[in-house]
Amino acid sequence: MYAIEFEADITGKYLELKEWQSLLNKHARVIILVDEVPQAHTASDDLTEFRTLQATREKKPEIAKDMAVESMEDDINNDVF
């Protein structure tokens, strides 16, 4: 067993692992240590994030109701895999 140690500034809810391919399909134990006292998470934080997602979605084009999305997913999966 070996350890991977890194420090990161948390800027969102996801962390990117460099060289993640070498970790694929392996068991890992992840430990996050923070030097500060945790802040209480409030419902208003969730609402703010939700409103941000809504605003982002409003800028995207509408998809026609008769579009065969499932068929497109199959085509994409066949191309990728």
C-alpha positions as CSV (number, residue, x, y, z in Angstrom):
1,M,0.0,0.0,0.0
2,Y,1.2,3.5,-0.7
3,A,-0.1,7.0,0.2
4,I,-0.9,10.0,-2.0
5,E,-0.8,13.2,-0.1
6,F,-1.8,16.6,-1.4
7,E,-3.1,20.0,-0.3
8,A,-5.9,21.8,-2.1
9,D,-7.9,25.0,-1.8
10,I,-11.6,23.9,-1.9
11,T,-13.3,26.0,-4.5
12,G,-16.3,23.8,-5.2
13,K,-17.8,20.5,-4.2
14,Y,-15.5,18.4,-6.4
15,L,-11.8,17.6,-6.1
16,E,-9.8,16.7,-9.1
17,L,-7.3,13.8,-8.8
18,K,-4.3,14.1,-11.0
19,E,-3.2,10.8,-12.5
20,W,-6.5,9.3,-11.5
21,Q,-6.1,6.6,-14.1
22,S,-3.6,4.8,-11.9
23,L,-6.2,4.7,-9.1
24,L,-9.0,3.4,-11.2
25,N,-10.7,0.3,-9.9
26,K,-8.6,0.4,-6.7
27,H,-9.8,0.7,-3.1
28,A,-8.8,3.9,-1.5
29,R,-9.2,5.5,1.9
30,V,-9.6,9.3,1.7
31,I,-8.9,11.5,4.7
32,I,-9.6,15.2,4.7
33,L,-8.2,17.2,7.6
34,V,-9.2,20.9,8.0
35,D,-7.6,23.2,10.4
36,E,-10.7,25.4,11.1
37,V,-13.9,24.9,13.0
38,P,-16.6,23.8,10.6
39,Q,-19.2,26.3,9.7
40,A,-22.9,25.4,9.9
41,H,-24.4,24.6,6.6
42,T,-27.7,26.4,6.1
43,A,-30.6,25.8,3.8
44,S,-30.1,29.3,2.3
45,D,-26.7,28.0,1.0
46,D,-28.5,25.2,-0.8
47,L,-31.1,27.7,-2.2
48,T,-28.4,30.0,-3.5
49,E,-26.7,27.1,-5.3
50,F,-30.1,26.0,-6.7
51,R,-30.8,29.5,-8.0
52,T,-27.4,29.6,-9.6
53,L,-28.1,26.3,-11.4
54,Q,-31.5,27.6,-12.5
55,A,-29.9,30.7,-14.0
56,T,-27.3,28.6,-15.8
57,R,-30.0,26.4,-17.3
58,E,-32.1,29.4,-18.5
59,K,-29.2,30.3,-20.8
60,K,-29.2,26.9,-22.5
61,P,-31.3,26.2,-25.6
62,E,-34.6,24.3,-25.3
63,I,-34.7,20.7,-26.5
64,A,-37.6,19.8,-28.8
65,K,-40.0,17.4,-27.2
66,D,-39.9,15.0,-30.1
67,M,-36.1,14.6,-30.0
68,A,-35.0,11.0,-29.5
69,V,-32.7,11.5,-26.5
70,E,-32.4,7.9,-25.6
71,S,-31.4,7.0,-29.1
72,M,-28.8,9.7,-29.0
73,E,-27.5,8.3,-25.7
74,D,-27.1,4.9,-27.3
75,D,-25.2,6.4,-30.2
76,I,-22.9,8.3,-28.0
77,N,-22.2,5.3,-25.7
78,N,-21.4,3.2,-28.8
79,D,-19.0,5.8,-30.0
80,V,-17.3,6.2,-26.6
81,F,-17.2,2.6,-25.5
